[in-house]
Amino acid sequence: MDIQHKTGESKGSFFIEEDGKIKAKITYSEAGQSKIIIDHTEVSDELRGKSIGKALVKHAVNYARENELRVIPLCPFAKSIIERDESLQDVLK
């Protein structure tokens, strides 16, 4: 599955789209020039149990690394994934 990225003026998302419908997404808001706040993760029922949410979190973390950003995970799901995986914690504020 292809994870796409959409950005706006101060918000963005990573998402999976099939047949014109968003099936999974993680959203973030910019917090200044050096941080992003992950605020929501959502996965459709048909994709649950396939580690899609975890893949979206990892994608957001990689984006933060590539852009030298810190991550504030306000989304409980994203926060739990990052807290359980030490390899993702380098981006935490």
MDTraj code that builds the backbone (N, CA, C; nanometers):
import mdtraj as md
import numpy as np

residues = "MET ASP ILE GLN HIS LYS THR GLY GLU SER LYS GLY SER PHE PHE ILE GLU GLU ASP GLY LYS ILE LYS ALA LYS ILE THR TYR SER GLU ALA GLY GLN SER LYS ILE ILE ILE ASP HIS THR GLU VAL SER ASP GLU LEU ARG GLY LYS SER ILE GLY LYS ALA LEU VAL LYS HIS ALA VAL ASN TYR ALA ARG GLU ASN GLU LEU ARG VAL ILE PRO LEU CYS PRO PHE ALA LYS SER ILE ILE GLU ARG ASP GLU SER LEU GLN ASP VAL LEU LYS".split()
xyz = np.array([
    [0.0831, -0.1190, 0.0000],
    [0.0000, 0.0000, 0.0000],
    [0.0868, 0.1243, 0.0000],
    [0.0461, 0.2180, -0.0767],
    [0.1221, 0.3404, -0.0942],
    [0.0746, 0.4476, 0.0053],
    [0.1679, 0.4965, 0.0860],
    [0.1355, 0.6033, 0.1801],
    [0.1645, 0.7367, 0.1113],
    [0.0621, 0.8198, 0.1037],
    [0.0739, 0.9510, 0.0395],
    [0.0845, 1.0596, 0.1454],
    [0.1334, 1.1760, 0.1040],
    [0.1526, 1.2888, 0.1955],
    [0.0814, 1.4106, 0.1388],
    [0.0066, 1.4771, 0.2236],
    [-0.0628, 1.5998, 0.1843],
    [-0.0270, 1.7069, 0.2869],
    [0.0108, 1.8253, 0.2399],
    [0.0435, 1.9334, 0.3320],
    [-0.0417, 2.0550, 0.3021],
    [-0.0678, 2.1291, 0.4071],
    [-0.1396, 2.2548, 0.3962],
    [-0.0516, 2.3641, 0.4530],
    [-0.1116, 2.4734, 0.4876],
    [-0.0357, 2.5865, 0.5399],
    [0.0336, 2.5521, 0.6720],
    [-0.0380, 2.4888, 0.7633],
    [0.0229, 2.4534, 0.8921],
    [-0.0172, 2.3140, 0.9396],
    [-0.0801, 2.2371, 0.8517],
    [-0.1233, 2.1014, 0.8850],
    [-0.0850, 2.0067, 0.7720],
    [-0.0845, 1.8794, 0.8051],
    [-0.0545, 1.7808, 0.7028],
    [-0.1070, 1.6449, 0.7430],
    [-0.0974, 1.5509, 0.6501],
    [-0.1389, 1.4148, 0.6797],
    [-0.0648, 1.3170, 0.5901],
    [-0.0542, 1.1961, 0.6399],
    [-0.0078, 1.0827, 0.5627],
    [-0.1279, 0.9905, 0.5544],
    [-0.1553, 0.9373, 0.4369],
    [-0.2780, 0.8601, 0.4222],
    [-0.2653, 0.7514, 0.3164],
    [-0.3561, 0.6571, 0.3253],
    [-0.3690, 0.5510, 0.2257],
    [-0.5060, 0.5670, 0.1636],
    [-0.5063, 0.5764, 0.0321],
    [-0.6308, 0.5965, -0.0410],
    [-0.6527, 0.4800, -0.1367],
    [-0.7753, 0.4291, -0.1389],
    [-0.8130, 0.3234, -0.2321],
    [-0.9475, 0.3589, -0.2937],
    [-0.9565, 0.3482, -0.4230],
    [-1.0810, 0.3768, -0.4942],
    [-1.1380, 0.5138, -0.4589],
    [-1.0494, 0.6123, -0.4425],
    [-1.0924, 0.7485, -0.4144],
    [-1.1340, 0.7744, -0.2710],
    [-1.1175, 0.6750, -0.1836],
    [-1.1555, 0.6911, -0.0435],
    [-1.0340, 0.6733, 0.0463],
    [-1.0236, 0.7596, 0.1473],
    [-0.9139, 0.7482, 0.2434],
    [-0.9467, 0.6352, 0.3386],
    [-0.8577, 0.5357, 0.3430],
    [-0.8782, 0.4164, 0.4252],
    [-0.8032, 0.4237, 0.5578],
    [-0.6979, 0.5053, 0.5623],
    [-0.6200, 0.5215, 0.6848],
    [-0.5464, 0.6544, 0.6761],
    [-0.5291, 0.7195, 0.7940],
    [-0.4563, 0.8463, 0.7920],
    [-0.3997, 0.8783, 0.9298],
    [-0.2960, 0.9586, 0.9272],
    [-0.2393, 1.0170, 1.0483],
    [-0.2245, 1.1653, 1.0180],
    [-0.2685, 1.2497, 1.1095],
    [-0.2637, 1.3942, 1.0846],
    [-0.1706, 1.4617, 1.1837],
    [-0.1155, 1.5731, 1.1390],
    [-0.0259, 1.6506, 1.2244],
    [-0.0451, 1.7991, 1.2002],
    [-0.0041, 1.8768, 1.2997],
    [-0.0032, 2.0222, 1.2898],
    [0.1387, 2.0689, 1.3155],
    [0.1789, 2.1734, 1.2478],
    [0.3102, 2.2313, 1.2727],
    [0.3046, 2.3117, 1.4021],
    [0.4100, 2.3017, 1.4810],
    [0.4220, 2.3785, 1.6052],
    [0.5510, 2.4579, 1.5933],
    [0.5409, 2.5739, 1.5327],
    [0.6617, 2.6508, 1.5042],
    [0.7342, 2.5908, 1.3854],
    [0.8616, 2.6216, 1.3748],
    [0.9385, 2.5748, 1.2596],
    [1.0137, 2.4452, 1.2857],
    [1.0141, 2.3990, 1.4106],
    [1.0972, 2.2835, 1.4403],
    [1.0222, 2.1646, 1.5002],
    [0.8884, 2.1726, 1.5093],
    [0.8122, 2.0647, 1.5715],
    [0.6833, 2.0377, 1.4951],
    [0.6391, 1.9121, 1.5056],
    [0.5051, 1.8767, 1.4587],
    [0.4332, 1.8059, 1.5731],
    [0.3028, 1.8238, 1.5756],
    [0.2175, 1.7584, 1.6738],
    [0.1344, 1.6541, 1.5997],
    [0.1564, 1.5265, 1.6317],
    [0.0721, 1.4212, 1.5752],
    [-0.0546, 1.4192, 1.6582],
    [-0.1673, 1.4502, 1.5939],
    [-0.2900, 1.4675, 1.6705],
    [-0.3985, 1.3631, 1.6458],
    [-0.3845, 1.2816, 1.5426],
    [-0.4923, 1.1852, 1.5158],
    [-0.4417, 1.0745, 1.4237],
    [-0.4828, 0.9525, 1.4540],
    [-0.4575, 0.8375, 1.3672],
    [-0.5891, 0.7638, 1.3508],
    [-0.6179, 0.7251, 1.2284],
    [-0.7441, 0.6573, 1.1997],
    [-0.7210, 0.5502, 1.0936],
    [-0.7748, 0.4308, 1.1185],
    [-0.7630, 0.3202, 1.0231],
    [-0.9013, 0.2597, 1.0045],
    [-0.9406, 0.2377, 0.8804],
    [-1.0726, 0.1801, 0.8531],
    [-1.0807, 0.0376, 0.9074],
    [-1.2016, -0.0075, 0.9331],
    [-1.2225, -0.1423, 0.9866],
    [-1.1593, -0.2488, 0.8978],
    [-1.1677, -0.2311, 0.7677],
    [-1.1156, -0.3334, 0.6761],
    [-0.9630, -0.3446, 0.6790],
    [-0.8943, -0.2419, 0.7271],
    [-0.7475, -0.2465, 0.7331],
    [-0.6945, -0.2706, 0.8747],
    [-0.7821, -0.2760, 0.9718],
    [-0.7378, -0.2985, 1.1105],
    [-0.6726, -0.4345, 1.1238],
    [-0.5732, -0.4415, 1.2132],
    [-0.5034, -0.5670, 1.2372],
    [-0.3930, -0.5963, 1.1378],
    [-0.3634, -0.5008, 1.0502],
    [-0.2608, -0.5203, 0.9475],
    [-0.1407, -0.4290, 0.9690],
    [-0.1291, -0.3720, 1.0885],
    [-0.0182, -0.2824, 1.1258],
    [-0.0108, -0.1560, 1.0400],
    [-0.1233, -0.1160, 0.9843],
    [-0.1275, 0.0050, 0.9014],
    [-0.1056, 0.1289, 0.9880],
    [-0.1683, 0.1340, 1.1042],
    [-0.1498, 0.2483, 1.1940],
    [-0.0042, 0.2645, 1.2334],
    [0.0607, 0.1548, 1.2652],
    [0.2024, 0.1578, 1.3017],
    [0.2871, 0.2071, 1.1840],
    [0.2535, 0.1624, 1.0644],
    [0.3265, 0.2071, 0.9446],
    [0.3117, 0.3576, 0.9248],
    [0.1923, 0.4102, 0.9520],
    [0.1702, 0.5548, 0.9390],
    [0.2529, 0.6319, 1.0412],
    [0.2584, 0.5808, 1.1648],
    [0.3398, 0.6467, 1.2680],
    [0.4858, 0.6477, 1.2256],
    [0.5364, 0.5350, 1.1785],
    [0.6762, 0.5270, 1.1348],
    [0.7022, 0.6227, 1.0188],
    [0.6059, 0.6349, 0.9300],
    [0.6201, 0.7262, 0.8163],
    [0.6296, 0.8709, 0.8650],
    [0.5464, 0.9078, 0.9617],
    [0.5502, 1.0430, 1.0178],
    [0.6826, 1.0687, 1.0896],
    [0.7325, 0.9688, 1.1613],
    [0.8612, 0.9826, 1.2301],
    [0.9736, 1.0005, 1.1288],
    [0.9715, 0.9235, 1.0214],
    [1.0750, 0.9387, 0.9178],
    [1.0692, 1.0761, 0.8523],
    [0.9484, 1.1260, 0.8311],
    [0.9318, 1.2614, 0.7769],
    [0.9950, 1.3637, 0.8715],
    [0.9702, 1.3471, 1.0008],
    [1.0277, 1.4383, 1.1004],
    [1.1807, 1.4321, 1.0967],
    [1.2353, 1.3129, 1.0885],
    [1.3812, 1.2978, 1.0813],
    [1.4384, 1.3670, 0.9584],
    [1.3780, 1.3414, 0.8439],
    [1.4265, 1.3983, 0.7180],
    [1.4227, 1.5509, 0.7182],
    [1.3302, 1.6074, 0.7951],
    [1.3133, 1.7522, 0.7986],
    [1.3633, 1.8146, 0.9288],
    [1.4379, 1.7356, 1.0064],
    [1.4960, 1.7802, 1.1329],
    [1.3924, 1.8438, 1.2246],
    [1.2812, 1.7721, 1.2414],
    [1.1712, 1.8175, 1.3256],
    [1.1607, 1.7291, 1.4498],
    [1.1078, 1.7853, 1.5549],
    [1.0756, 1.7105, 1.6756],
    [0.9269, 1.6766, 1.6700],
    [0.8888, 1.5683, 1.7359],
    [0.7503, 1.5216, 1.7343],
    [0.6912, 1.5291, 1.8748],
    [0.5716, 1.5838, 1.8826],
    [0.4930, 1.5827, 2.0054],
    [0.3724, 1.4932, 1.9747],
    [0.3703, 1.3700, 2.0273],
    [0.2606, 1.2783, 1.9948],
    [0.1412, 1.2943, 2.0893],
    [0.0475, 1.3784, 2.0542],
    [-0.0726, 1.3958, 2.1356],
    [-0.1748, 1.2854, 2.1096],
    [-0.1706, 1.2247, 1.9946],
    [-0.2586, 1.1130, 1.9627],
    [-0.2181, 0.9941, 2.0504],
    [-0.3107, 0.9387, 2.1299],
    [-0.2762, 0.8273, 2.2182],
    [-0.2178, 0.7064, 2.1453],
    [-0.2691, 0.6759, 2.0272],
    [-0.2174, 0.5619, 1.9518],
    [-0.0728, 0.5859, 1.9104],
    [-0.0467, 0.7021, 1.8488],
    [0.0900, 0.7344, 1.8047],
    [0.1852, 0.7374, 1.9239],
    [0.1392, 0.7944, 2.0332],
    [0.2228, 0.8021, 2.1529],
    [0.2606, 0.6629, 2.2017],
    [0.1657, 0.5709, 2.2037],
    [0.1947, 0.4358, 2.2519],
    [0.2918, 0.3628, 2.1588],
    [0.2782, 0.3822, 2.0297],
    [0.3689, 0.3178, 1.9343],
    [0.5107, 0.3705, 1.9549],
    [0.5250, 0.5010, 1.9659],
    [0.6579, 0.5614, 1.9826],
    [0.7194, 0.5212, 2.1166],
    [0.6402, 0.5200, 2.2225],
    [0.6926, 0.4853, 2.3547],
    [0.7387, 0.3401, 2.3625],
    [0.6773, 0.2506, 2.2836],
    [0.7147, 0.1091, 2.2866],
    [0.8307, 0.0738, 2.1939],
    [0.8708, 0.1657, 2.1084],
    [0.9764, 0.1363, 2.0109],
    [1.0891, 0.2383, 2.0248],
    [1.1973, 0.1976, 2.0884],
    [1.3091, 0.2893, 2.1124],
    [1.3658, 0.3491, 1.9838],
    [1.3560, 0.2781, 1.8728],
    [1.4109, 0.3280, 1.7469],
    [1.3346, 0.4494, 1.6935],
    [1.2181, 0.4783, 1.7521],
    [1.1379, 0.5937, 1.7082],
    [1.1506, 0.7129, 1.8017],
    [1.2143, 0.6937, 1.9153],
    [1.2109, 0.7951, 2.0198],
    [1.3103, 0.9106, 2.0004],
    [1.3966, 0.9019, 1.9025],
    [1.4932, 1.0104, 1.8800],
    [1.4286, 1.1415, 1.8373],
    [1.3035, 1.1351, 1.7904],
    [1.2359, 1.2557, 1.7425],
    [1.1497, 1.3234, 1.8488],
    [1.1415, 1.2610, 1.9669],
    [1.0578, 1.3191, 2.0704],
    [1.1136, 1.4511, 2.1186],
    [1.0264, 1.5423, 2.1546],
    [1.0644, 1.6739, 2.2033],
    [1.1354, 1.6616, 2.3369],
])
top = md.Topology()
chain = top.add_chain()
for i, resn in enumerate(residues, 1):
    res = top.add_residue(resn, chain, resSeq=i)
    for name in ("N", "CA", "C"):
        top.add_atom(name, md.element.get_by_symbol(name[0]), res)
traj = md.Trajectory(xyz[None], top)
